[in-house]
Amino acid sequence: MFSSTWMVKDEMALQQAGKDEGLHGYQFQSADGCDIAQFRVDGFTYNRLKPYTDGEAVLSEALRLWAIYVAIAAPPAVSRAALRYINHLPLPGSVLEMDRYLTAAPKCPEGLPGDVLRFLSRHLVQSHEFDFRAMMTMSSEPMVGGNGLTILVDIDVFREAEMGTESPEIRPALETLREAKNRAFFGALTEDAVRLFE
């Protein structure tokens, strides 16, 4: 990694200072561009892009690549395991019918009647049942290349606790996080919203 700083002096002269930050890791990509893995000095990340597969296929591929990372980097332990899912829910119309699509729809303040055109909400939830937290962000934005709106549902579930690096310990933790993600996602959407994914 290389960082560069530019400074303007005396309204004219430019000074540049560069610094080599050293190697932070490697990024690998499948031939079709749908699978991306990062092997970093401080961790491992696996991403699956469209077209999506099922959760078990994603988990199996992540664990396969994780085993390669462990063999190369030899991390002593895992301090944080996380799953993050970002979903785009396209909706017709220019005014969002909140209650039709969201179970916890934001409301206009009393005394300010009208239609909610855009919104952003974020919740950090600590699970009482399992040892994890979930950051859930929902927002609306104009639909790219069309008339309508898109609801962005961004769910990041994570567990911050020391674990071993072997799959028999990692897999159950990730499966618990995946179940938590599913609960959060389907709990946030009404049946009308879920039908849009079918």
WOKAZI-V577888 format. One record per pair of residues at least 4 apart in sequence whose ideal C-beta (glycine too) atoms are under 6 Angstrom apart, sorted by sequence separation. I is the first residue (numbers start at 1). J is the second residue. If there is no record, write none. Layout:
i:I j:J
i:I j:J
This chain:
i:9 j:13
i:29 j:33
i:30 j:34
i:53 j:57
i:69 j:73
i:98 j:102
i:108 j:112
i:167 j:171
i:183 j:187
i:189 j:193
i:30 j:35
i:127 j:132
i:143 j:148
i:164 j:169
i:189 j:194
i:99 j:105
i:108 j:114
i:143 j:149
i:163 j:169
i:29 j:36
i:38 j:45
i:98 j:105
i:126 j:133
i:143 j:150
i:7 j:15
i:28 j:37
i:37 j:46
i:125 j:134
i:140 j:149
i:141 j:150
i:6 j:16
i:48 j:58
i:27 j:38
i:36 j:47
i:124 j:135
i:140 j:151
i:5 j:17
i:25 j:38
i:26 j:39
i:35 j:48
i:106 j:119
i:123 j:136
i:139 j:152
i:4 j:18
i:25 j:39
i:159 j:173
i:25 j:40
i:34 j:49
i:106 j:121
i:122 j:137
i:138 j:153
i:3 j:19
i:24 j:40
i:25 j:41
i:46 j:62
i:24 j:41
i:121 j:138
i:137 j:154
i:2 j:20
i:3 j:21
i:98 j:116
i:46 j:65
i:120 j:139
i:136 j:155
i:1 j:21
i:95 j:115
i:96 j:116
i:157 j:177
i:119 j:140
i:135 j:156
i:44 j:66
i:118 j:140
i:1 j:24
i:134 j:157
i:157 j:180
i:157 j:181
i:44 j:69
i:132 j:157
i:133 j:158
i:155 j:181
i:132 j:159
i:37 j:65
i:131 j:159
i:155 j:184
i:39 j:69
i:155 j:185
i:96 j:140
i:130 j:176
i:132 j:180
i:136 j:184
i:134 j:184
i:90 j:143
i:96 j:149
i:92 j:148
i:91 j:148
i:91 j:149
i:90 j:150
i:88 j:150
i:89 j:151
i:87 j:153
i:86 j:154
i:85 j:155
i:84 j:156
i:83 j:157
i:82 j:158
i:81 j:159
i:80 j:160
i:79 j:162
i:77 j:162
i:78 j:163
i:103 j:188
i:78 j:165
i:103 j:190
i:101 j:190
i:75 j:165
i:101 j:192
i:81 j:173
i:100 j:192
i:101 j:193
i:83 j:177
i:70 j:165
i:83 j:178
i:85 j:181
i:83 j:181
i:63 j:167
i:59 j:174
i:55 j:178
